[in-house]
Amino acid sequence: MEWLVRTRLESICVQRDRTFEQLAKVRELRRNLGMLLSKTPTLVQVNVGCDFYVDGEIDQEGLLLIDFGKDVYVEMQPQEALETAIIRETCLERVGEFYTKRIGELEGWLQTYGVKH
C-alpha cells in the first residue's frame, strides 16, 4: 500500500508542476495582452532568425494567433484572447489547488501510518 501511495504522490507532484508551468505561461500571456490593449504603443523585440532581434512598435491591434498547445492555433481579437486567457488562468488555478490538496492528503496518510518519506 505504501508503494502505491508513494507512486501516486510522485505522479500528482509532476502533474501539479506541469499545471503551474502552464499557469505561468498563461499569466505572462495575460500580462502581454493587457499591455497590447493599453492605448500607448508597445515596444517589442522580434526574433527574425538566428537570435537576431529587431526593435518594433505595435501601435495598432489586429488579429492575434494564440497557441493553445498540441499544435492548435486560433486567430482571435486581442480582447477575446484576453478573456480566454483569464478563463484559462482560473481553470489552471483550480486544477493546481486540487493537486496541492491531494498531495497534502497523501502526505497526511503517510504520516498517519508512520511512513517516512
N, C-alpha and C positions, 0 to 999 in steps of 0.2 A: 504494500500500500504506500509506503514511504517513497519508493522509486516512482510510482505513478504520480504522486503529488509533486515531487521534485521536477519530473519531466514536464508536467502541466505548468508548473510555476515558471520554468525556463521559457517555455513556448509563449506564455502570456507576456512575460517581460519583453521578449523580442517583438511581439505584436504591438505592445504599448510603445516601445521605442520607435517603431515604424510610424505609428499613428502620430507621435509627437514630431517626427521629422516632416511628415506631410503637413501637420498643423503649422509648423514654422514657415514652410513654403507658401501656404495659403495666406498667412498673416503678412508675409512680405508682398505677395501679390495684392492684397487688400490695401496695404500702405502705398504701394506704387500706383494703384488705380486712384486712390484718394489724391495723390499729388497730380496725376494726369488730369483729374476732373477739376482741380483748382483753376481759377481763371488766369493765373500767371503762366507764362511759357515755362516749360520744363526742360532743363538741360540734361542731356543724356550722352553716354559714350556708347558707340555702336561698334561691335567687333565685325570688321569687314573681311576677316580671314587671317589666318596665321598669327592670331593675337595682335593684330594691328587695329588700333582703335581710332575712330574719328569722333570729334565732338559734334553734337547735333542739338537742335532745339525743336521741341514739339510745341507748336502754337495752335494747333487745331486738332480736335478729336475726330476720329472716324471709327471704322470698324477695327476691332482687335481680334487677333487669333489667339484663343486661350487653349492651352494644353491641359487636358483633363487626365492625362496618363493613359497607358496602354495604347499609345499612338492614336488617341482620339483628340481631334482639334475641332473647335467650334468658333465660328465668327460671331461676335457679339458687339453691341454698342457698349461703350465704357460704363455707363450707369447700370446696364443689365449685368455686365461682368462683375461689377462691384457688389450688386445684390446677391449674385450667385456665390461670390467669394465669402460673403457674410454668412450665408446659409451653410455653406460647406464648412466654414470655421466652427460654427455652432455644433454641427454634427460631429466633427472630429473631436471637439472638446468633450462632448458626451461620451464618445467611444473611449477616449483617454481616461475619463473619470471611471468608466465601467471597469477597464482593465486595472486601474490603480486599486479600486475597491476589491476586485477579485484577487489581486496579488496579496493584499492585506489579509483576506480571508484564508488563503492558502498558507501564508506565513503564520497566521494565528493557529491554524490546525497543526502545523509542525511544532510550534511552541507548546501547544496544549498537550500534545503527546510526547513531549520531551525529546524531540528530534532536533539535533543541532544542524544548522545549515550554513 
